[in-house]
Amino acid sequence: MKVADGCTSRRTRSPTWGYPPYPYLFGTPGQDRFWFVWDELALGAVGAVVLADTRRLADCVRHALVPPGCRTIGAMSGPTPHSCEQTCVVCPAQQLGPGEFDVADRPGPDFAYRPNLGWRATTDGVGVHPYRVSLPPGRYASAGETIPDQAPRPAPTPEALELPADVMDLEGWIVAVLRAAPVDQIFSASARAERLATERFGAKATVAALRRVLPMELAARLPQP
């Protein structure tokens, strides 16, 4: 949406809209070859409201869309791309944005999986692996706690390195083991995790969990060619 206030065109430098300002809503094609249209629409704007799909932030908005000095309001909801990639399928971060669920320091019986919701929850959704959702423990949804600004990603705790009793926590445990291991020992740590998990949960569940987490963890930890 673009708000015009006595704006001038690039060619004539004459007012194109009068006062008071009126909002104008424009739709633009997303292909790169049409990005010049975004520049034309941003010219003369005194404000803009940007709605972004958090699953495709890199494709949603150009930095050049809003010129310097132009007031902006951003609105976005839903899970972040990082959360969708880094969390398990029963984590509320798969469907909710930061601040819309609580984060507990570890799994526990108080945070049981609720099939009717599709994630772990008490009253609000609860993420139980802070190092996977990249948020420290906090009651963000239930108590309105503020999300820390630029907080470092929490490291796995000693409790997170204990082999879980519930297979739903297997992925989180494997991630914790891999992140706690030095880079030069990550493959031996993976082999040890596979052996211990197979003894408790069987080969099928273990291989499925490894297939989901290993590609991303190795890509993040190992140097790229």
N, C-alpha and C positions, 0 to 999 in steps of 0.2 A: 504494500500500500504506500502511496506517495501523497504527501500533503504539500500543496502548492500555496505560496504566499507571495503574490506579485512576482512570480518567477519570470525569468527572461529566457528566450531561446538563444541558442548558440549563434545563430546566423543574424538575427535582427536585434538582439539585446533589448527587445521590447517586452512589456508584460504579456504573459500568455494566460494568466488567470487573475482575477480580481480579488479583492479583500471582502469578506473574511475568507480564510483558507478553507478549501474543501478537500476531503480525502478522495483520492483516485486509486482504484484497485486495478492492477495490471497483471496479466499472466504472461510469462515469457517462456520460450522454448528452452530446453535444457542443454541442447547440443552446443559444443564449443563454437561452432561457426556462427551461432546466433548471439554470442555474448556481447557483441557491440550494441545490441538492443538494450542490454542492462545499463550500459553507460549513458545512452540517450535518456532513458527513463530516470536515472539518478540525477541528471543535470537539472539544477534549480530546485531540487527538493529541499525542504526545511526539516523533514522528518521521514522516518521509514519504520515500518513494522516488518520484521523478518521472521517468518515461520520456517523452521528447519526440521527435517526428519533426522533424528539422532542416529538412526542406523546408517545414514549416508551423508554425514556432515561434510565430508570432503567434496561431495558433488553438489551440495545445496547452495552455497553462497560464495560469491567472489568477494575478496577484500575490496576490490574497486567498485563494488556496487554502490556504497554510500560514500559520497565525497567528504573531505575534511570539514568539520564544523556542523555536519548534519546530525540532528538528534535521532537516536535510534532506540527502539525497544525490541528486545529479542524474546521470542517465546518458543519454548520447545518442551516436549514432554516425552516420557518413555525411556526405554533402556539406552545406554550408551553403547557404541560399537565395541568398546573394550569389554564391557560387562557381558555382552552376548557371546564374545569369543572366549572369555576367561572363566566363566562360571558354569556350574553344572546345570542340568535341565530342571532340577527342583529348586533352584535358587530364585528368589523373587526378582533379582537383578536381571533375569531374562526378560521380564515383562514390565518392570517398574524402573523409574529413573532414580538417581541419587536423591536421598531425602524422603522418598516415598516408602521406604522400608527400614527396619532397624537392622543393626549389625551386632551379633553376639560374638564373644571371643572364642567360642568353640561350639561344636555340636552338643546336643544334650536332649534328654527326654522331654524337656519343656518346649522344645522347638520341633515338634513332630511334623512330618509331611502330611499335608491336608489335601487329599485328592480333589475336593470340591473347589479349591483355590488353584491348585497346580504348583504349590510351593510350600516351604516350611512357614509356619505362622503360629503366633499366639492370637492376639487380636489383629495385629498388623503383620505383614510379611517380615521374615527374619532371615538375613544372610548369616551363615555360621562360619564362614571362612574369610576373615578380614583381608588376608593377603591375596585373595582372589578377586574380591570386589574393590580392592584398593581404597578401603575406608577403615579407619580405626573403629573399634566397638563403640556403639552409641545408640541412643533411643531417638533416632532422627524422625521417624513417623509418629511414634506413640507419645513422645514428650516434646517434639518440636526442637530438638537440639540442632544447633547450627553445624553444617558440614564444614570441617576445617578447610581453610583456604590453602591449597598447594601443600597439603600434608604428604610426607613421604609414604610410599606404599608399605604397609605393615609387613614385617618379616614373620615367618612361621614361628609359633611359640613351641616350647618343648612338648606341650600337650598335643599340638597338632602333628607331631612326629610319631605319636603312638598309634599303632595299627588299630583302626576303628573296629567296632563290633557290628556296625550297620554297613551293608554294602553300598548304601546311598552316599556314604562318606568316603568311599574308596578313592574316587577321583581327587578329592581335596587332599587326602593323605599323600597320594602319589605326587601331586604338585608340591606339597610341603617338603617331601623328601628330596625332590629334585632341586628345589630352590635353596635348600639348606646345604647341598653338596657343593664343594668347589668345582669349578668348571672342568678341571682335569680328572675328576672322579665321577662325573655325571653318569657315564655309562655303567660303571660298576654299581652306583646307587640305584640306577634303573633296574639292573639285573637282580639286585638284592630285594628291591621292592616287589618285583614280579614274583620272586620265589616265596616271599612271606605272604603276599596277597593270594597266591594260588593255593597255599596251604589252608587258608581260612575261607576263601570265597569260591575256589574252583578256577579252572583255567578259562572258562568262557567269560565270566564276569571280569576277570583280571585283564584278559586280552582286550576286551571291549573298552575298559577304562584307559588302558595304555594307548590304544589307538586314538582316543579322543584328546588326550592331554599331551602326549609326547611330541607331536609335530610343532605345536606352538611353543612348548617349553624349550625344546632344542633350538628352534629358530631364534628365540629370545636370548638364549645363553651362549650359544656357540658363535664364533666369528663366521661371517658370511664370506664366500669366495669373491 
